[in-house]
Amino acid sequence: MFITHAEALKLMPDDTELVALWGGTRAPAQAEKYGISSEPSLEALMARKDIDAIIVTTPHHCHVQETMMALESGKHVLVEKPMTTSVADCDLMIGLAAKKGLTIATGYHQRFRQNNARAKELIAGGAIGQVQTVSLSMPIYKEAAKVGAPRDKEGRLIHSWGWWDDPVSLGHLLNSLTHGIDMVRWFTGAEVATVSAFCRTFIPGLKVEDTTYALLEYTNGTMCSFYSSRALPGPIFQGEDFRFRLMGSEGLIDLNPYGELRLADEKGWRVICEQPPFGTMGVNTTRMGSYCKQIQGFIDGIRGKPMGAATGEDGRAGVAASLAMLESSRERRWVDLR
């Protein structure tokens, strides 16, 4: 994630500058590549007076310590999702930011993708009436993470994705499904009220959840079914890697953030817009464009303007709902978040 944010910062206005990084075996090489400093310790990074804001991109369970240190040192924070691994830690982070008068944002870049933003506009404009149900699927080919992992000259993995499999990070759904939870909250303006879920582990030897089916009720009455898995034995179901199907009182939306946004009512189905081909670099590409807009939204918040980026409270809501799914499955009961 460092590279993604670093590339986005390169595309920002001249008054926004990447200064330094810390953490990970690749940090010195990445610092050299971007012409910045690689600090020897987290304490050294936080002690720098020429840094106004920190972007936290480390494994989930590290977020609370690093965010709290940044806030204590007077720095604003954009923390990647999930915000952290407990609701109590979310509250600590949000509370300290408020006490210090600092901005804390959560990395929900999906809000800035073209199709998602257009779907939000359609819903807000009443195109499908009251949102009654949402169906979301988020399957991942189990080998997908290895495809993009860095390798040495002999093709061997330089590092593994073991942090994702570590029980301290709690499971796949906290890493993945928080995006979906946030999107439905963002679309409807409602909060998660009640959760019921089954969480399972299908990948041999894995010590955390890799597949979840969940039913969620939002405070406005919207019902949602969420499917998230990283255990698919082959390439994902076509067009289903991140797919929303929304039923409203007056119409339907079929949303593929990486493909087409389609709308239906009594006039039938029609394509509203189509996401440009996925790209890695460049402000106008699918990926980098959304990260640039997210960072600008964060900067706006720092400067006292309305913050376009997701807030700390948005991050907390995703963590709370995800943990409620794990609790529901473990205790085989509904979990009420109200």
C-alpha positions in Angstrom: 0.0 0.0 0.0 2.9 2.4 0.5 3.7 2.4 -3.2 0.0 3.2 -4.1 -0.1 6.2 -1.7 3.4 7.3 -2.7 2.4 7.4 -6.4 -0.8 9.3 -5.5 1.2 11.9 -3.6 3.5 12.4 -6.6 0.4 13.5 -8.6 -0.8 15.9 -5.9 -0.4 19.7 -6.1 3.1 21.0 -5.4 2.3 22.0 -1.8 1.9 18.4 -0.9 5.1 16.5 -0.5 6.1 12.9 0.5 8.9 13.4 3.1 9.8 10.1 4.8 8.8 6.5 5.6 9.4 3.9 8.2 8.7 0.1 8.4 9.4 -3.0 6.5 12.4 -4.6 4.9 11.9 -2.8 1.7 11.8 0.7 3.2 15.4 1.7 2.4 15.0 0.7 -1.2 11.6 2.4 -1.6 13.0 5.6 0.1 15.8 5.7 -2.4 13.4 5.2 -5.3 11.2 8.1 -4.2 14.1 10.3 -3.0 12.9 10.5 0.6 14.2 9.5 4.0 13.9 6.1 5.5 13.7 6.5 9.3 15.3 3.8 11.5 12.4 3.8 14.0 8.8 4.8 14.3 9.8 7.2 17.1 12.3 8.9 14.7 9.6 9.3 12.1 7.1 10.8 14.5 9.7 13.2 15.9 10.3 14.9 12.6 9.0 18.5 12.6 8.7 18.7 8.8 5.9 16.2 8.7 2.3 17.4 9.1 0.4 14.2 8.4 1.0 10.4 8.5 -0.6 7.7 6.3 -0.7 4.4 8.1 -0.5 1.4 5.8 0.8 -1.3 8.1 -0.9 -4.6 9.2 -4.2 -4.0 10.9 -3.1 -4.7 14.5 -0.4 -2.1 14.2 -2.7 0.7 13.4 -3.7 1.8 16.9 -0.1 2.2 18.2 1.1 4.1 15.1 -2.0 6.3 14.9 -1.8 7.2 18.6 1.9 8.0 18.3 1.2 10.2 15.3 -1.6 12.1 17.0 0.4 12.5 20.2 3.1 14.1 18.1 0.6 16.5 16.6 0.2 14.9 13.2 -3.0 14.3 11.2 -3.6 10.7 10.2 -5.1 8.9 7.3 -5.3 5.2 8.4 -5.9 2.4 5.9 -8.9 0.2 6.4 -9.7 -1.5 8.6 -9.1 1.3 11.1 -7.9 -1.2 13.7 -8.9 -4.6 15.2 -11.2 -3.5 18.1 -13.9 -0.9 18.6 -12.2 0.2 21.8 -9.1 1.1 19.9 -11.1 3.0 17.3 -12.6 5.0 20.1 -9.1 5.8 21.5 -7.9 7.0 18.1 -11.0 9.1 17.5 -11.0 10.5 21.0 -7.3 11.6 20.9 -7.8 13.2 17.5 -10.7 15.2 18.9 -8.7 16.2 22.0 -5.7 17.3 19.9 -7.9 19.1 17.3 -6.4 16.9 14.6 -7.9 15.2 11.5 -8.3 11.4 11.4 -9.5 9.8 8.2 -10.1 6.2 7.1 -8.9 4.8 3.8 -12.1 3.9 2.0 -11.0 4.8 -1.5 -13.9 3.0 -3.1 -16.0 6.1 -2.4 -14.0 7.8 -5.1 -14.4 5.3 -8.0 -16.5 6.6 -10.8 -19.3 4.0 -10.8 -19.6 4.1 -7.0 -19.9 7.9 -6.9 -22.5 7.9 -9.7 -24.5 5.2 -7.9 -24.5 7.4 -4.8 -25.8 10.3 -6.8 -28.6 8.1 -8.3 -29.7 6.9 -4.9 -29.6 10.3 -3.4 -31.6 11.7 -6.3 -34.3 9.1 -5.8 -33.7 7.1 -9.0 -34.7 3.8 -7.3 -36.7 5.2 -4.4 -36.1 3.8 -0.9 -33.3 1.2 -0.9 -34.9 -2.0 0.4 -32.3 -4.7 -0.2 -28.7 -5.0 -1.1 -26.8 -8.1 -2.3 -23.0 -7.9 -2.3 -20.4 -10.5 -3.4 -16.6 -10.2 -2.9 -14.9 -13.4 -3.9 -11.1 -13.7 -4.3 -9.0 -16.4 -6.0 -7.0 -17.9 -3.2 -3.7 -17.5 -5.2 -4.4 -13.8 -6.1 -2.4 -12.3 -3.3 0.7 -14.2 -4.5 0.4 -12.9 -8.0 1.3 -9.3 -7.1 3.8 -10.2 -4.4 7.4 -9.0 -4.9 9.9 -11.6 -6.0 13.7 -11.8 -6.3 15.6 -12.5 -9.5 15.0 -16.3 -9.1 11.3 -15.7 -8.8 11.1 -16.5 -5.1 8.7 -14.5 -2.9 10.6 -11.6 -1.2 7.9 -11.6 1.5 4.7 -13.5 2.2 1.2 -12.3 2.9 1.5 -13.9 6.3 0.4 -10.8 8.1 -3.0 -11.3 6.4 -3.1 -14.9 7.8 -2.0 -13.9 11.3 -4.8 -14.3 13.9 -3.9 -10.9 15.4 -5.4 -9.4 12.2 -8.6 -11.4 12.9 -9.5 -12.7 9.5 -10.3 -12.0 5.9 -13.6 -10.2 6.4 -11.9 -7.4 8.4 -9.5 -6.8 5.5 -12.1 -7.1 2.7 -15.7 -6.7 3.8 -15.2 -3.3 5.5 -15.4 -1.7 2.1 -18.8 -3.2 1.4 -20.1 -2.3 4.8 -19.0 1.3 4.3 -20.4 1.5 0.8 -23.9 0.5 1.9 -23.7 3.0 4.8 -22.6 5.7 2.3 -25.3 4.9 -0.2 -28.2 4.9 2.4 -27.0 7.2 5.1 -28.0 4.5 7.6 -26.0 2.5 10.2 -25.7 -1.2 10.7 -28.3 -2.3 13.3 -28.3 -6.1 13.5 -25.9 -8.7 12.2 -26.1 -12.5 11.6 -23.3 -14.4 10.0 -21.6 -17.7 9.4 -17.8 -17.6 9.2 -15.7 -20.5 8.0 -12.1 -21.5 7.1 -11.7 -23.6 4.0 -8.0 -23.1 3.1 -6.1 -25.9 4.8 -3.8 -24.8 7.6 -5.3 -21.3 7.8 -5.9 -20.1 11.4 -8.4 -17.3 10.5 -11.7 -17.0 8.8 -11.5 -16.9 5.0 -15.2 -17.0 4.0 -18.2 -15.3 5.4 -21.9 -15.2 4.6 -23.8 -12.5 6.5 -27.2 -10.8 6.8 -27.2 -7.2 7.9 -30.1 -4.9 8.8 -29.5 -1.2 8.6 -31.2 1.4 10.8 -33.4 2.6 7.9 -34.7 -1.0 7.4 -32.5 -1.9 4.4 -31.6 -5.6 4.4 -28.3 -6.8 3.1 -26.7 -10.1 2.2 -22.9 -10.0 2.2 -20.6 -12.8 0.7 -16.9 -12.5 1.2 -14.3 -15.2 0.5 -10.6 -15.5 -0.4 -10.8 -19.3 -0.8 -11.9 -19.7 -4.4 -9.9 -22.6 -5.9 -9.9 -21.0 -9.4 -10.4 -17.6 -11.0 -13.4 -15.6 -9.6 -16.9 -15.8 -11.0 -16.9 -13.4 -13.9 -17.9 -9.9 -13.0 -18.4 -10.8 -9.3 -15.2 -9.7 -7.7 -17.0 -6.6 -6.2 -20.7 -6.6 -7.2 -23.6 -4.8 -5.6 -27.3 -5.4 -6.6 -29.6 -2.9 -5.0 -33.4 -3.1 -5.0 -35.3 0.0 -4.3 -39.0 0.8 -4.1 -38.9 2.3 -7.6 -36.0 0.6 -9.4 -32.9 -1.5 -9.4 -29.2 -0.8 -9.6 -26.6 -3.3 -10.7 -23.2 -1.9 -9.7 -19.8 -3.3 -10.7 -17.2 -0.8 -9.6 -14.8 -2.3 -12.2 -17.3 -2.6 -15.0 -20.7 -1.2 -15.7 -23.3 0.7 -13.6 -26.7 -0.3 -14.8 -30.1 1.1 -13.8 -33.6 -0.5 -14.3 -37.2 0.6 -13.8 -40.4 0.1 -15.7 -38.5 1.3 -18.8 -36.1 -1.6 -18.6 -32.3 -1.9 -18.1 -29.8 0.7 -19.3 -26.1 1.4 -18.8 -25.5 4.6 -16.9 -21.7 4.6 -17.0 -18.8 2.2 -17.4 -15.6 2.3 -15.4 -12.5 2.9 -17.6 -10.0 0.0 -17.8 -8.1 -0.6 -14.6 -4.8 1.1 -14.5 -2.0 1.3 -12.0 -0.5 4.7 -12.4 -1.7 8.2 -13.5 -4.2 10.5 -12.0 -7.0 9.5 -14.4 -6.7 5.8 -14.1 -9.2 3.7 -12.1 -6.9 3.0 -9.2 -4.7 6.1 -8.8 -7.6 8.6 -9.5 -9.5 7.3 -6.5 -6.5 7.5 -4.2 -5.6 11.0 -5.4 -9.2 12.2 -4.7 -9.1 10.5 -1.3 -5.8 12.2 -0.3 -7.2 15.5 -1.5 -10.3 14.9 0.6 -8.0 14.3 3.6 -6.0 17.4 3.0 -9.2 19.4 2.7 -10.2 18.2 6.1 -6.8 19.2 7.5 -7.3 22.7 6.1 -10.7 23.1 7.7 -12.8 22.5 4.6 -15.5 19.8 4.4 -13.6 16.5 4.4 -14.3 14.3 1.4 -12.4 11.3 2.8 -14.1 8.9 5.1 -13.9 9.9 8.8 -12.7 8.0 11.9 -16.3 7.3 12.7 -16.8 5.7 9.3 -13.8 3.5 10.1 -15.2 2.5 13.5 -18.5 1.4 11.9 -16.7 -1.0 9.6 -14.7 -2.5 12.4 -17.8 -2.8 14.7 -19.9 -4.6 12.0 -17.0 -7.0 11.0 -16.4 -8.0 14.6 -20.1 -8.5 15.1 -20.1 -11.0 12.2 -17.3 -13.0 13.9 -19.2 -12.8 17.2 -22.4 -13.9 15.6 -20.8 -16.9 13.9 -18.9 -17.9 17.1 -21.9 -17.6 19.4 -24.5 -18.6 16.8 -26.8 -15.7 17.5 -28.0 -12.3 16.2 -25.8 -9.4 17.3 -27.5 -6.0 17.9 -25.2 -3.0 17.4 -27.7 -0.3 18.4 
